[in-house]
C-alpha cells in the first residue's frame, strides 16, 4: 500500500513476528514440497511423519508453494463495515436493509440544496467501540472531510469521510490460523479506523444504455478499517476477514454479512522477490463476497503476478483495480488507474469537530464484551484443544451459551463435546441458531451431570438431548417420565 | 489507494508539524521537525511558483472550459493562490495546530428514526425517476 510512502519500514515487533513465523512456515512447507517429489511409497510414510503440515487440498497449492519459495506476497485489506444503527449517519432516515427502493430518503441524504448533515451519536459510539476492540489509539479530536468525485450513486457529489484525522489509528488484531491451514497465531497491524457514509446502490440493466439508482443506502454509516500490509497469504487474509466479522458481531456494531453487503473487503496485493525491501506494484481486487473467494482470489493473483515476474514481464503488472470473477475463478481487469484519483479533500464545513472525552472513552472501554481473542485464550487456558476453542469462540451466541453451561458447574470438556457434535449437527439440520433451541444451558448442565454420576447412560443422554432441543423440558422430568434410570450393576 | 497517496503527498512536505502534547495523534502521523528552517504548515499542494493544471482542474470539477477561457482563468486562479499564499508568511511556531476553525464540537443527534413526510415531492422533482429507481446514464467506471 502507499503507506510505504510516508512510513519507512521500521522493524517493529509486528514485522519481526510475521517474518519469524513466515520463516518457520516456509521451512515446513519446503520439506513437504521435497517429499512430494519422491516416489509414492515414500510419500505415504513421509506424510505420516509430518502431522502438522497437512496434505494440500487442491492441486494449485503445490504450485503456490513453489512460488512462495521465491516471492513474498504483501497484502493489505480495506474493510467497510455497515453499522447496524437505526438511522443513517447524518440524517434521521431509517437504516433498514431491504426496504422498497427510494423510500428511505430525505433532503439531507439526497443532497438537496440547503440540507445540512447532523452526526448521529451512535456512529461515534460504534467508532470508539471498534477502535478500542482493535487496540487502536483514539483521536480525542477528529474531523470530517469531503471526498469529492462524480458518480450516479453519490447524490452530493462528495462523500463525507475522514481523511487525515481518523477517529482511531495504530492498532492490531490477533488471529488464530485454522489447523487445516497450519495453525499458529498471527498479529496484523491496523493502520486506521474512520467513519464515513455509504453511497447509494447502482444497478446496471443489461438492456439499454441506462442504469438505475436506489438511494436508500446513501448516507448509511460505515466504518472503514484499513490494515497494515502485514498479511502474507490467502489463508491469512481469510482469517483476518473472519476475525473482523467476529469482532463486529461480538460488539454488536454490525451484522457483518458479506452476502448482504454489510461487510465488504477490498484486497490490495503486490508480490516481491524474497529479500527485496521495496514493495512491488500494487493491485486492488474488488467484488469479493466471501472469505473463501478472498483466499482464492489472492492465490490466483499471486500466481498471476509471479508468472509475469518469471517471464521477465514484471512491468506488465500495473496499478489497477481487478474484479474477482467467481464463475471463471480468476481476476479480470476492471480499469487501469490513470494516475491517482484526485479527491480534492477538504474539511467538511458543515460538521463540527468530533470531540471525545477521556471519561467517555473509558466508559465505553469498560462496557466492551469479552472479545474473540480473549475468549480463545481463556478457553485454551481451560484445557480445551485449539479445534474446540476455535469452534466455540467463533459465534458469540454459542460462546455465551457455553459459558452459561459451564457456569452452572458442568464439566468443560463434556460441554464442549455436546455443543460441537450433537447440538451443532441439530442446529445445522434444522437451520436454527443456538438462540432458538429450547434446551436451556441449565438443562444441558443437568444432562452432563446426570451422565457423569451415571444416573443415565451416555446413549440415553443423546436420546433425551434430541427431545430437549426440540421441545424443551427438564432432564429430571424426562428421566422420570420415561423411567430411564439405568440399573446399577 | 488514492487517499493514502494524497496523505503521503501532504505529509511528504517536511515542513508540517503535528502537536503531540495532548497525545491525540498516533505515532504513524508524526513527522520530522526541521530545526534549521521556519516551520510553517503548508496545506496547499501548490507552492507559490507552481500552478495547478487548469484543464485538469476543470475536468475534475466537471466544468467545461474552452482554451480561451482557460487562458483567461489562469491569472485569476494564480491571484487567488498567491493571496492565500500570504498566510504562509505568518509565523505559527508557537501555535498548537487546530484541526478546525471553531471552538466547540458536539451537536450530535439521537439514533431515533424519523420518516421524512414529503418524500413524494422529492421523487416527483426528479426528472428521470421511473416509479422505483432513478434512471441515470450507464457509467461503469468511477472517476
Interface residues (C-beta under 8 A of the other chain):
Chain A: X1 X2 X3 X5 X6 X7 X78 X85 X86 X87 X92 X93 X94 X95 X100 X101 X102 X103 X104 X105 X106 X107 X110 X112 X118 X119 X120 X121 X122 X124 X136 X137 X139 X140 X141 X142 X143 X147 X148 X149 X150 X151 X152 X163 X164 X165 X169 X170 X191 X192 X202 X203 X204 X208 X209 X210 X211 X212 X213 X214 X215 X268 X284 X334 X335 X340 X341 X342 X343 X344 X345 X347 X352 X353 X354 X355
Chain B: X1 X2 X3 X4 X5 X6 X7 X8 X10 X11 X12 X22 X23 X24 X25 X26 X27 X28 X29 X56 X60 X62 X99 X100 X102 X104 X105 X106 X107 X108 X109 X110 X111 X112 X113 X114 X115 X116 X119 X122 X123 X129 X130 X132 X133 X134 X135 X136 X137 X138 X139 X140 X141 X142 X143
